[in-house]
Amino acid sequence: MWLLNSSIGKKVVMSVTGLFLILFLTFHMSMNLVAIFSAEGYNMICEFLGANWYALVGTAVIAGGAALHILYAFWLTYINRRARGNNRYAVVSKPKTVEWASQNMLVLGIIIVLGLCMHMWDFWAKMQLNELTGLFPDVNPHDGYALIVEKFSSPIATVCYLIWFVAIWFHLTHGFWSALHTLGWNNKTWLARWKCIANIFTTVICLGFAVVAIYFGFIA
């Protein structure tokens, strides 16, 4: 199967799953902003996206997309390093056109995965998983607002989340247009446009997340 055996196929999987995850981040950021304006409104969303069958199906799809994206990222990195062999240790000058993010996607990816694990423990485990299993009997799985207030009452936790958002920004600004390039939108005119759109769209997403963390961490 060409998706498994060819480098282009692997990149297509990376691109499709990456764009899918960007859509999810857009929704997640929009949902989080509600918490700034209405605790009741945010908790209504949390209850709607609890342990209902449609929420569980959605969670499984998102988890599958994230797992594929992460596994293929490590797979491609391993293949590229093996192909270069000992040459990867040679000191070479980097072209000015090569972005810093593209040279450090693996490091950024690792930071993002660690941040994802932190976020899953802080919120998903205490909400959807808790509703299913009762893992945290003293925590109301539908009171996401209380969890936000509690988490960002710690300046250290707030700073950790902000660092995570910065890593996501660097990862997405390169990954967004790179995915579209892989899928065929790669002529000079549209590639320049997609890079601009990627920077703007990614900045909006990450700023939205950061605003929530800063508001509950340092203002509210």
Beta strands, then each sheet from edge to edge (+ up, - down):
end
